[in-house]
């Protein structure tokens, strides 16, 4: 729950920097999201949430886009970075993308896999690629 709060805080800062919106409304919305996770009657299996990593790691998808944009704006992005790195650790034997990602990680250089799966440019985005690789290795 602590990681979720940190990621929501970082994305909230990004949304406030990008758009003319109310900090209070965003905070209320994020509290609503947290309440859903705390509700024992609303369950969502981790396998369903974690599957299809390759799609979710896309350049303009839910993890890399906010990571790129917080980085570009000089905002805090540590929780986004760590969460994104952990996506590479998720392993579901029944999910085709999960198995493909595991195979890539086992047979190719880590930074190459990160670049290819996220669309981050090895020259332009080398700092983010390096940071993702470092976080990935720290969470073995």
C-alpha positions in Angstrom: 0.0 0.0 0.0 2.9 2.3 0.7 4.3 1.8 -2.8 0.8 2.5 -4.3 0.6 5.7 -2.3 4.0 6.8 -3.5 3.2 6.1 -7.2 -0.1 7.9 -6.9 1.7 10.9 -5.3 4.2 11.0 -8.2 1.6 10.7 -10.9 -0.5 13.3 -9.1 2.4 15.7 -9.2 2.8 15.0 -12.9 -0.9 15.6 -13.6 -0.8 18.9 -11.7 2.2 20.0 -13.7 0.6 19.1 -17.0 -3.0 20.1 -16.5 -5.1 22.8 -14.8 -6.8 20.6 -12.3 -7.6 20.6 -8.6 -5.0 19.1 -6.3 -7.9 18.3 -3.9 -9.9 16.5 -6.5 -6.9 14.4 -7.6 -6.2 13.5 -3.9 -9.8 12.5 -3.4 -9.7 10.4 -6.5 -6.5 8.7 -5.4 -8.0 8.0 -2.0 -11.0 6.4 -3.8 -8.5 4.1 -5.7 -6.8 3.2 -2.5 -10.1 2.4 -0.8 -10.8 -0.1 -3.6 -7.6 -2.0 -2.9 -8.5 -2.0 0.8 -12.1 -3.3 0.2 -12.0 -7.1 1.0 -15.2 -7.6 -1.2 -13.5 -6.3 -4.3 -10.7 -8.8 -5.2 -8.5 -8.8 -8.2 -5.9 -11.6 -8.4 -2.3 -10.5 -8.8 -2.0 -12.8 -11.8 -4.6 -10.8 -13.7 -3.2 -7.5 -12.8 0.4 -8.5 -13.6 -0.1 -10.3 -16.9 0.7 -8.8 -20.3 3.8 -6.9 -19.1 5.1 -6.3 -22.6 1.9 -4.3 -23.5 2.0 -2.4 -20.2 5.7 -1.5 -20.7 5.0 0.2 -24.0 6.4 3.7 -24.6 3.1 5.5 -24.2 1.5 3.1 -21.8 0.7 3.3 -18.1 4.3 2.9 -16.7 6.8 4.3 -19.2 4.9 7.4 -20.2 4.5 8.8 -16.7 8.1 7.7 -15.9 9.4 9.6 -19.0 7.3 12.7 -18.2 8.1 13.0 -14.5 11.8 12.5 -15.4 11.6 15.2 -18.1 10.0 17.7 -15.8 12.4 17.1 -13.0 9.7 15.7 -10.7 10.2 12.8 -8.2 9.8 9.4 -10.0 11.5 6.9 -7.7 8.4 5.0 -6.9 7.4 4.8 -10.6 10.9 3.7 -11.4 11.0 0.9 -8.8 7.5 -0.3 -9.7 8.4 -0.4 -13.4 11.5 -2.4 -12.6 9.5 -4.9 -10.6 7.3 -5.5 -13.7 10.3 -7.3 -15.2 10.3 -9.7 -12.2 6.7 -10.8 -12.5 6.5 -14.4 -13.8 3.2 -16.1 -14.7 3.8 -19.5 -16.4 0.4 -19.3 -18.0 0.9 -15.8 -19.6 2.5 -15.8 -23.0 4.0 -12.3 -22.6 5.4 -13.1 -19.2 7.2 -16.1 -20.6 8.5 -14.2 -23.6 9.8 -11.5 -21.3 11.5 -14.1 -19.1 13.1 -15.6 -22.2 14.4 -12.2 -23.3 15.8 -11.5 -19.9 17.6 -14.9 -19.8 19.1 -14.6 -23.3 19.8 -10.9 -23.9 21.5 -8.0 -22.1 19.3 -6.4 -19.6 19.6 -2.8 -20.9 18.8 -4.1 -24.4 15.6 -5.8 -23.2 14.6 -2.7 -21.3 15.1 -0.5 -24.4 13.3 -2.9 -26.7 10.3 -3.5 -24.4 9.8 0.2 -23.4 10.8 2.0 -26.6 13.3 4.0 -24.6 16.1 5.2 -26.9 19.5 3.9 -25.7 21.2 7.2 -26.5 18.5 9.8 -25.5 17.0 7.8 -22.6 20.2 6.2 -21.3 19.7 7.6 -17.8 16.3 6.0 -17.4 17.4 2.7 -18.9 20.4 2.6 -16.5 18.2 3.4 -13.5 15.6 0.8 -14.5 18.4 -1.8 -14.8 19.8 -0.8 -11.4 16.4 -1.1 -9.7 15.8 -4.5 -11.4 19.1 -5.9 -10.2 18.5 -4.5 -6.7 15.2 -6.5 -6.4 16.6 -10.0 -7.1 
